[in-house]
Amino acid sequence: MKIPFLDLNSQNKIIKEEIDLSLGKAIKNCDFILGKQEISFEKEFAGYCGRKFGIGVNSGTDALFFALLSLGIGPGDEVVVPVFTYIATAFAVTFTGARPVFVDIEENTYNIDVNKIEEAITKKTKAIIPVHLFGQPADMQPISKIARKYNLKIIEDAAQAHGAEYKISENNWKKAGNIADIGCFSFYPTKNLGGFGDGGMIICDDQKIFKKLLMLRDYGRKSRYEHVTLGYNSRLDTLQAAILLVKLKYLEKWNMIRRKNAKVYNCLFKNNPKIISPFEADYAKSVYHAYSVRVKNRDKVREYLGEKNIGTMIYYPLPLHLQEVYRNLGGKKGDFPVAERVSEQIISLPMHPFLKEAQIRYIAKQIEGFL
């Protein structure tokens, strides 16, 4: 049995007619940059998340970068980020001239360890970027409490968490990206909501920040040829928005299937002490962008699964403090023991809305047989 890590072909077949119609509309209108469908998608996605404003940009990295710039963060500042995440989270900080300050992660959720944030805060700290890793929101209420105490801003890196929810109170759940000052998303093709190329979005409620972001993404212009600030060329093109408008209608259904698939995996692994399954906190509804387990001899397990035609990925094999690009920050092995341990054991198994239960059972059987 051949089981790919991700199956975009099945997804595209189901929505092909709708995609063709939506793309045809964009082509007919010839408004490829900041066109009607792009504006519609900004409004619909922001509304879906519970926000007033959405600003489409060309990537999740730019979304984080512009969010930081809109808050006035730059050279001499520091921003707290988890040490276990995709490098774009830290790069966005570095691009502003500020310094990323790494914090270790929780052993169970793999999100930033709330109890270690305060010790990373200095007089130079201006913001915290919690990452909702693998589709599970970080514990935002205690993070918000710390931010208020030190007068810091919070930017949610929700690149992997489209539609994930966080429990504010018993009957009040909020979507990821709508729990702090600004939320940032990626629409890279592999995401729960992904386009046919790069794309990203920033969502917020503050009109002043919204207006700053509009200029930052579009050459700093006030009108067509009137430029009032330094800006960039980073716009979500209408063709990507046309695709994302179609896919947004299916996001809740696809996320629900991901959660169902995760439960099947969990049930199959629950009695095996050699496998650490994903933990879902009681304050979170994960959308399982990745289903990541931990095993010893991870590389041998992955090699074996490859021989059985089962696709896997490793998110992430090297924590940020050990990346060569950040050697100048002085990090060394042993500084963040939890992230280092997790990075040596973690492996992501196939997870998408078109994964069949029989495939999941086959994957589980192969892993348990090898172990």
C-alpha positions in Angstrom: 0.0 0.0 0.0 1.4 3.4 -1.0 0.4 6.2 1.3 1.7 9.7 0.5 2.4 12.2 3.3 0.0 14.7 1.7 -2.7 14.2 -0.9 -3.4 17.4 -2.7 -4.6 15.6 -5.9 -7.7 14.2 -4.1 -8.5 17.6 -2.8 -8.1 19.3 -6.1 -10.3 16.7 -7.9 -13.2 17.3 -5.6 -13.2 21.1 -6.0 -11.8 21.3 -9.6 -15.0 22.7 -11.2 -15.4 25.4 -8.5 -11.7 26.3 -8.8 -12.0 26.6 -12.6 -15.0 28.9 -12.3 -13.4 31.1 -9.7 -10.2 31.3 -11.7 -12.1 32.0 -14.9 -13.9 34.9 -13.2 -10.5 36.4 -12.2 -9.1 36.0 -15.7 -12.2 37.5 -17.2 -12.1 40.6 -14.9 -8.3 41.0 -15.5 -7.8 42.4 -12.0 -5.0 40.2 -11.0 -3.5 42.4 -8.3 -5.7 43.5 -5.4 -8.8 42.5 -7.4 -12.4 42.0 -6.3 -11.9 38.4 -5.3 -8.8 39.3 -3.3 -10.7 41.9 -1.4 -13.6 39.5 -0.9 -11.3 36.8 0.5 -9.7 39.3 2.9 -13.1 40.1 4.3 -14.4 36.5 4.4 -11.3 35.1 6.1 -11.0 37.9 8.6 -14.7 37.4 9.4 -14.3 33.7 9.7 -11.6 34.3 12.3 -13.8 36.9 14.1 -11.6 39.9 13.1 -12.5 43.3 11.4 -9.7 43.5 9.0 -7.7 41.2 6.8 -4.6 42.2 4.8 -3.4 39.7 2.1 0.3 39.5 1.6 2.6 37.2 -0.4 3.6 34.8 2.4 3.2 34.0 6.1 6.8 35.2 6.6 5.9 38.7 5.3 2.7 38.6 7.4 4.9 38.3 10.5 7.4 40.8 9.3 4.8 43.5 8.5 3.0 42.8 11.7 6.2 43.6 13.7 6.9 46.7 11.6 3.3 47.9 12.1 4.0 47.8 15.9 7.1 49.9 15.5 9.5 47.1 16.3 13.0 47.5 14.9 16.8 47.7 15.7 17.6 47.5 19.4 14.4 45.7 20.2 13.9 42.1 21.3 11.0 39.7 20.6 10.3 36.5 22.4 9.8 33.4 20.2 9.7 29.7 20.8 12.9 27.9 19.9 11.1 25.0 18.3 9.3 26.3 15.2 9.9 26.9 11.5 12.7 29.4 11.0 10.4 32.0 9.4 9.1 33.0 12.9 12.6 34.1 13.9 13.5 35.5 10.5 10.6 37.9 10.6 12.1 39.4 13.7 15.6 39.5 12.3 14.4 41.2 9.2 13.2 44.2 11.3 16.6 44.6 12.8 15.3 43.3 16.2 16.7 40.3 18.0 14.8 37.1 18.5 15.0 35.7 22.1 14.4 32.0 22.3 12.3 30.2 24.9 12.0 26.4 25.4 8.8 24.5 24.7 6.3 22.5 26.7 7.0 18.7 26.6 3.4 17.8 25.8 2.1 20.5 23.5 5.4 21.5 21.8 4.3 25.2 22.1 6.2 27.9 24.0 6.6 27.2 27.7 4.6 29.9 29.4 6.5 29.4 32.6 9.8 30.3 30.9 8.7 33.5 29.1 9.3 36.0 31.9 12.9 35.0 32.4 13.5 35.9 28.8 12.0 39.4 29.1 14.3 42.4 29.3 14.0 46.2 29.1 14.4 45.8 25.3 11.6 43.3 24.9 8.7 44.7 22.8 6.6 41.6 21.8 5.9 37.9 22.1 5.2 35.7 19.1 3.5 32.5 20.3 3.3 29.8 17.6 0.3 27.6 17.4 2.4 24.6 16.4 1.0 21.7 14.4 -2.5 23.3 14.6 -2.8 23.6 18.4 -3.1 27.0 19.9 -0.5 28.0 22.5 -1.9 28.8 26.0 -2.8 32.4 25.3 -4.4 33.6 28.5 -1.3 33.3 30.7 0.7 34.7 27.8 -1.6 37.7 27.6 -1.3 38.2 31.3 2.5 38.4 31.0 2.2 40.8 28.1 0.0 43.1 30.1 2.4 43.0 33.0 5.3 44.1 30.9 3.4 46.2 28.3 4.2 43.9 25.4 2.4 43.2 22.2 1.4 39.7 21.0 1.5 38.5 17.5 0.1 35.1 16.9 1.9 32.9 14.4 -1.1 30.9 13.2 0.5 29.7 10.0 -0.4 26.1 10.9 -3.7 26.8 12.7 -6.4 27.9 10.3 -9.7 27.3 12.2 -8.1 26.1 15.4 -9.9 27.3 18.6 -8.8 28.5 22.1 -11.0 28.3 25.1 -11.5 31.8 26.7 -14.2 30.6 29.1 -16.7 27.8 29.4 -18.8 28.9 26.5 -16.5 31.2 24.8 -14.0 29.9 22.2 -12.0 32.0 19.8 -10.4 31.2 16.5 -6.6 31.3 16.3 -5.5 34.7 15.1 -8.2 36.4 17.1 -6.8 36.0 20.6 -4.1 38.7 20.6 -3.2 42.0 19.0 -2.5 40.6 15.5 -2.8 37.2 13.9 -0.7 36.0 11.0 -1.3 33.1 8.6 0.4 31.3 5.7 -1.5 29.9 2.7 1.4 27.8 1.5 -0.1 24.8 -0.5 0.5 22.3 2.3 -1.5 24.2 4.9 -5.0 23.3 6.1 -6.1 26.3 3.9 -3.5 26.5 1.1 -3.4 28.0 -2.3 -1.6 27.0 -5.5 1.5 29.0 -4.5 2.7 31.3 -1.8 0.4 33.6 0.2 -0.3 35.0 3.6 -2.6 37.2 5.6 -2.6 39.5 8.7 -5.8 40.0 10.7 -6.5 42.6 13.3 -9.1 44.9 14.8 -7.1 48.1 15.1 -7.9 50.5 12.2 -4.5 52.4 12.6 -2.6 49.2 12.3 -4.7 48.1 9.4 -3.9 51.3 7.5 -0.2 50.9 8.2 -0.3 47.4 6.9 -2.0 48.4 3.7 0.9 50.8 3.0 3.6 48.4 4.1 2.5 45.7 1.6 2.0 48.1 -1.3 5.1 50.4 -1.7 4.1 52.7 1.2 1.6 54.5 -1.0 -1.2 56.7 0.0 -2.5 57.0 -3.6 -1.2 55.5 -6.8 1.9 57.7 -7.1 2.0 59.2 -3.6 4.4 57.3 -1.3 4.4 58.4 2.3 6.5 55.7 4.0 8.9 52.9 3.1 6.9 50.0 1.8 7.3 46.7 0.0 5.8 44.7 -2.9 4.0 42.0 -1.1 0.4 41.5 -2.2 -1.7 38.4 -2.3 -2.6 38.1 -5.9 -6.2 37.7 -7.1 -5.6 34.2 -8.6 -4.5 32.8 -5.3 -7.4 34.6 -3.6 -9.8 33.0 -6.1 -8.6 29.6 -5.1 -8.6 30.3 -1.4 -12.2 31.6 -1.6 -13.3 28.2 -2.8 -11.3 26.3 -0.3 -12.4 28.4 2.7 -16.0 26.9 2.3 -14.6 23.5 3.0 -12.1 24.4 5.8 -14.4 23.5 8.7 -15.3 20.1 7.2 -11.7 19.3 6.3 -10.6 20.2 9.8 -13.3 18.0 11.3 -12.0 15.1 9.3 -8.4 15.8 10.4 -9.6 15.7 14.1 -11.4 12.4 13.4 -8.3 10.9 11.8 -6.2 12.0 14.8 -8.6 10.2 17.1 -8.2 7.0 15.1 -4.4 7.3 15.3 -4.6 8.0 19.1 -6.8 5.0 19.7 -4.4 2.7 17.8 -1.4 4.0 19.7 -2.8 4.5 23.2 -1.6 1.2 24.7 1.9 1.4 23.2 4.4 2.9 25.7 7.0 3.3 22.9 4.9 5.9 21.0 4.1 9.4 22.4 1.0 10.6 20.7 0.0 14.2 20.3 -1.5 15.8 23.4 -4.5 18.1 23.0 -4.8 20.6 25.9 -8.3 21.1 27.4 -8.2 24.8 26.3 -7.5 23.9 22.7 -9.2 22.5 19.6 -6.4 21.5 17.4 -6.8 21.2 13.6 -3.9 18.8 13.3 -2.0 20.5 10.5 0.5 17.8 11.4 0.1 14.6 13.4 3.4 14.2 15.1 4.4 11.4 17.3 7.7 10.8 19.2 9.6 7.5 19.1 13.1 6.4 19.9 15.3 5.5 16.9 13.2 8.0 14.9 15.4 8.0 11.8 15.3 4.2 11.6 11.6 4.2 12.0 11.3 6.8 9.2 13.6 4.7 6.9 11.5 1.6 7.6 8.2 3.5 6.8 9.8 4.8 3.6 10.5 1.2 2.5 6.8 0.5 3.1 5.9 3.4 0.8 4.6 5.5 3.7 5.4 9.2 3.5 6.7 11.0 6.6 8.3 14.3 7.5 10.3 15.7 10.4 9.1 19.0 11.9 11.7 20.1 13.0 15.1 18.3 13.1 17.1 21.3 14.5 15.9 23.9 17.1 16.5 27.5 16.1 19.4 28.1 18.6 21.4 25.4 16.9 20.9 26.7 13.4 24.0 28.1 11.8 22.3 31.3 10.8 21.8 32.1 14.5 25.2 31.1 15.7 25.8 34.8 16.4 23.2 34.7 19.2 25.5 32.4 21.2 23.2 29.4 21.5 24.7 26.0 22.3 23.6 22.4 22.7 22.0 22.0 26.1 20.5 25.5 26.3 16.9 24.3 25.5 16.7 20.6 26.6 13.1 20.0 25.9 13.2 21.3 22.3 16.5 19.4 21.7 15.0 16.1 23.0 11.8 16.6 20.9 13.7 17.4 17.8 15.5 14.1 18.0 12.4 12.0 18.5 9.6 13.6 16.5 8.2 12.3 13.3 5.1 13.4 11.4 2.8 10.8 9.9 0.4 11.2 7.0 -2.5 13.6 8.0 -5.0 15.1 5.6 -8.8 15.1 5.0 -8.6 12.3 2.4 -6.7 9.8 4.5 -8.8 6.6 5.0 -9.1 4.7 8.2 -7.7 1.6 6.5 -4.6 3.6 5.6 -4.2 4.8 9.2 -4.5 1.3 10.5 -1.9 0.1 8.1 0.5 2.9 9.1 0.0 2.1 12.8 0.5 -1.6 12.2 3.8 -1.0 10.4 5.1 1.4 13.2 4.1 -0.9 16.0 5.5 -4.0 14.1 8.9 -2.3 13.7 9.1 -1.0 17.3 
